[in-house]
Amino acid sequence: MKDFFYGLKSGIPISLGYLSVSFTFGIMAVSMGFKWWQAVVISMLTVTSAGQFSGIRTMMYPGHYLEMIISQITINIRYSFMSISIGQKTSKRFTGIYRYLLGFFMTDEIFAVASSKKIVGVSYFAGLSLIPWIGWTLGTTLGALCGNILPENVMSALGLAIYGMFVAIVVPEVKKNRPVFITVSASIILSCLFYYIPVINKIPSGFTISICAIGAAALCAFLFPMTEEQNGGNDEYN
C-alpha cells in the first residue's frame, strides 16, 4: 500500500498537466460535432493526446479506416518501445494482465518517471498511472461540457491552446539542438507542400501526418546518425 500511495504522489504533477491538454481536447471534440460523452469515452479508452487530436479529425470522414490505422501507428508506435523498456524493470509480480495494463497506461510522462526507478512494482505503477488517467478523463469531461455552454468565439480561442502547448514543448529543444531544428523544419516544409501544392493537397490528413513524420525522421537519421557508443551510453533508457 505504501508503494501505491508513493505512485499516486508521483503521478499528481502529471495529472495536473493533463487537465489542461485534455480540457482542450474535450472542447475541440465537441466543436467538431462529437457528443460530450463520446469525447470522454475516447479519452478513457486511448490516453494519447496527439493520437486523439489526429483521430477525431479522421473520424469526421467515415470509412477512412486505413488512414486512421496508419496515422495512429505512426503517432503511437513509440509507446510500444517505452513499454518494452519499462518491462525490463518490472518486478516478478508484473505478469499476465498487468503487462497489458502497463502498455495501456504508458505515456511519455509516465515513462519518464517510471524509467528513473530501478524496479517498477505493480502497486507503484498502479498509483503512478491512475491519477494521470483520472486527470486526463476529468479534463476531457470538463472541456466537453464547457463546449456546450461557452460562446463560439471563446471556443475557437481555447481550441488554439493545444497548438500553443506543442510550440512551448518544441521551441526550447529546437533552440539548443540542431538535429531537432532540422527535423522540425523538414516536417514544416513537408506539411506546407502537402497543404498548398495541387493534387497532393487532396491526400487525407491522416496519411500526410504519417508521411511528414516518417520523412522528417528519416532525413534526420540520415544526416545525424547515432553511433553505437552514443546509443548504448544512455543508461536511462537501457
N, C-alpha and C positions, 0 to 999 in steps of 0.2 A: 504493500500500500504506500510505503514511503517513496518508492520509485515512481509510482503513478502520480503522486502529487508533485514530485520533482519535475516530471514530464509536463504536467499541467502548467507549472510555473514557467518552464522554458518556452511553452507554446503561447503564452499570453502576448508577448510583443508581436509574434507572427499574426495572431488573431486580430490585433488592433490594426495592423497594416492591411489585412484582408478586408476589413469592414469597408474602407473607403473604395477599394477597387471593385468589390462585389456590389456595392451600392450603385456604382456607375453601370455595372453590367445589368442590374435589375432595371434601371431607368432606360437603358438602351434597348433591352429586350422588349419592354412594354411599348416603347416608341416605334418599334418595328412591327408591332401587331400581335405579339405574344400575350397570353393571359398572364396575370401575376403569378399564379400557381405553376404555370409551365416554366417560367424563369427559375422559380425556386427548385423545382424538380431537376432541372438541368444542372444547377449548382450542386445539389445534393448528390447527384449520381456521377459527376465528372470531376469537379475540383481542378479545373485547368483554365486559368484566366485567358491566355492567348487563344487556346483551343476553343473556348466558349464564344469569344467575340468573333472568331472566324466562322465557327459552326452556325451561329444564328443567322449570319449573312447568307450562308449557303442554303440553310433551311427555308429561306424566303422563296426559293425556286425549287419546288418539289420535283423529285426524280433525279436530282444531281447527286446520286449516291456515290458514284466513283470519284467525283470531285471531292466530296466530303471525306471519303476514306483516305485519299492521297494527301490532302491538306492536313488532316488530323494526325496521320502517321508522321508526316514531316515535322509538325509542330511538337508532338508529344513523345517522339521516339526517345528523347533524352531521359525521360522518366524510367524507361526500361534499364538503361545503363546505371542510373542512380540507384535503382532498386537492387541491381546485381551487386553494386559496390557496397551498399549498406548490408546486404545479405551476407557478406563475408565477415561482418562484425556482430552478427546476431547471436544470442545465447542458444543453448541447446533446446530450450522450450519453444523457440521460434520455428515451429514446423506446421505442416498442414495448412489450415485456413489462415493462420497468422501470416504466412508468406503472401497469400493473396491480398490480405488487408494491407500489408506493407506496400505492395505495389499500388493499391488503390489510393492510399492516402499520401503517396510520395509527391512532394512538390519541391521546388528549388530551395525554399527556405527551410523546410523540414529536413531536407537532405543536408544542408549546410550545418544545421545544429546537430543532427544525429551523427554526422561524419566526424565530429570532434570527440566523440566518445570511443573508448577502447572496445567496450562491449555494449550492444544495444539489446536491452531486455524487453520482454513482451509488455510488462507493466509500464515501463518508461515510455516506450513508443506509443502505447495506447493513450497516455496522458498528453504526450507531445503532439499527437495528430488530432486528438478530439477537440481541443479548444480552437485551433485554426479552422477545422471543418465547421464548427458551430459559428465562428465569426464569418466565414465565407457564406454560409447559408443565411445567417441573420442579416448580413449586409445586403444580400440579394433580395430578401424579403422586404426590407425597409425601402430599398430603391424601387422595387416593382410597385409597391403600394403607393409611394410618393409619385410615381409616374402616372398614376391615375388621378392624382389630385393637383399637382403643380401645373402652372401655366405652360403653354408650349414653348415660349421663349426661354423660360428657366430650364425646361427640359433640354433644349438644344444646347444651352450653355454648359450644363452639367454633363452632357454627352461628350463634350470635348475633354473632360477631366482625364479619361483613360489615355489619350494621346499625350497629355502633359506628363502623366506618370511615366510613360515609356521614354519620353525625351529626358526626363530627370534621371532615369536609370542609365541611359546610353551615353549622354553627353560627357559626364565625368570620366568614363572609361575611354571615350574617343579622344579626349584631350591629352591623355597620358600614354596611350597605347596605339602605336602606328598601325599594326595589323588590324586592330578593331576599326580604326578610322577608314582603312582601305575597304574592309568588309562592308561597313555601313554605307560608305559612298557608292560601292558597287551595287548594293541592294537598292539604294535610292534611284540610281540611274536606270537599272533594270525595271523597277516599278514604274518610272516615268515613261519608259519606252512602251511598256505594255498598256499604259493608260492613254497615250497620245497617238501612237502610230496606228494608222488604219489597218484593218484586217486582224492584227494580233490583239487589238484592244477589244475584240469580241470574245477572246478567251475568258472563260469563267474565272472569277476572283480566286476560287479555291486552288485552281491549277497555277495561276500566276504567283500566288503566295509560295507554293512549293518550288516553282522554277526559280524565283528570285532568291529564296533562302538557300537552295542547293547550289545555284550558280555562284552566289557571293561566297559561300563557304568553300566551294571547290577552288575558286580563284585565290582565296586567302591561303588555303592549304598548299597550293602550287607555289605561291610567292613566298610564303613564310613557313616552310616545312619544319616540324618539330623533331629534333633529334631523339634518339632512343634514350640518351642520358637525361635530356630535359623532361621527357615523358615519365621516366622512372624516378625522377628526383622529387616529385611532388607527393610526399607521404600522406597528405591529407586525403587524397583520392585513391590511394592504393590499398 
